[in-house]
Every structure is written in C-alpha cells, then in structure tokens.
C-alpha cells in the first residue's frame, strides 16, 4: 500500500510539474503589464528585450547588461524583461504568446533580434533599438542596433539611456565602455 501511495504521489508530482512548466510562459501583454506595474512602484522605466535561445547577440546583450559594474545601473533605472520570439519549431513552446505580434506592433518584425523597447510606467513607448535620423519619429523605420557594439551603436544606446533614465554622464560613460569592451 505504501508503494502504491508513493507511486501515485510521484505521478501526481510529475503531472503538476509538467503542467506548470507548460503554463510558465506568460503572454507578452502580461509581461509588459507586470513590468509597468513594478516600474510604477519603483519609479523606473521598462526595457523589453525580444530574444531567442539560438541568438548569439541576444546572449551577448544580456551578458553585457549583467556585468557586475553594469547591472546595478540598469537595475537602478529599469525593470528589464525578455520576450522570446523566432524560435525553431522544436522550441516554439519557449515563445511568449503575443510576443511576435507585439514586436510587429512596434515595428520590429523585420528588424532582427535582439530588438528592444523602452516604455514608461504607463506603457507608453519612449524609445526602441532603431537608430533613425535626428528628429525622426518612432513610427519611421530605422536600423536596429540590437546589441550595441560599434562606437555609433553604443553612442545611440547611451543616448537612449540618458533620455529614459536618471543615469548620470559618468554612469553612461561606464556603460558605454563596458559595451565597447568585448569580453
């Protein structure tokens, strides 16, 4: 009887774990809503990064943002969240429902990844990873810088950070140096 109970318990545990794992991927709209709610409480903005498991530059962006000198600066000003898109057929289950549609809504569907957006606490788009001519609106098509690596891309990235955060010039210069230093 004890064996049967243990076996049944193990089966139930496996079932609930598998069911939870399948439901663990939140819809994109929920991820953004929760991030905006947290940003409102913490007086921050939101960075949403569209990425995929196979994307080298996506992993590079995360690695650079999470460097020990860099991470506290992003944490001070932003709630950072990721949305999974463009996975191979065998990994489609990793994608956030609605993420591809959100990326398209914000003109990123033909831009490649990583593609990032900056929102205020109310969900208003403040900036994205498309570099455009000075004075161009966010609705105009630009060129996705993705993970900034060139001096021009890093300059654009730090400009966006300056416009959407309270980071000072010294902190922005540090972020720029850390992104330029390919480790």
QUIURMO-V571006 format. One record per backbone hydrogen bond with DSSP energy under -1.0 kcal/mol. CO is the residue of the C=O (numbers start at 1). NH is the residue of the N-H. If there is no record, write none. Layout:
CO/NH
CO/NH
This chain:
1/5
2/6
3/7
4/8
5/9
6/10
7/11
8/12
9/13
10/14
11/15
12/16
13/17
14/18
15/19
16/20
17/21
18/22
19/23
27/31
28/32
29/33
30/34
31/35
32/36
33/37
34/38
35/39
36/40
37/41
38/42
39/44
45/79
46/119
47/81
48/117
49/83
50/115
51/85
52/55
55/59
56/60
57/61
58/62
59/63
60/64
61/65
62/66
64/67
67/71
70/74
71/75
72/76
74/78
77/45
79/47
81/49
83/51
84/96
88/91
89/92
91/94
92/95
96/99
97/28
98/102
99/103
100/104
101/105
102/106
103/108
104/107
108/111
115/50
116/129
117/48
118/126
118/127
119/46
120/123
124/120
127/118
129/145
131/143
133/136
137/140
143/131
150/154
151/155
152/156
153/157
154/158
155/159
156/160
157/161
158/162
159/163
160/164
168/172
169/173
170/174
171/175
172/176
173/177
174/178
175/179
176/180
177/181
180/182
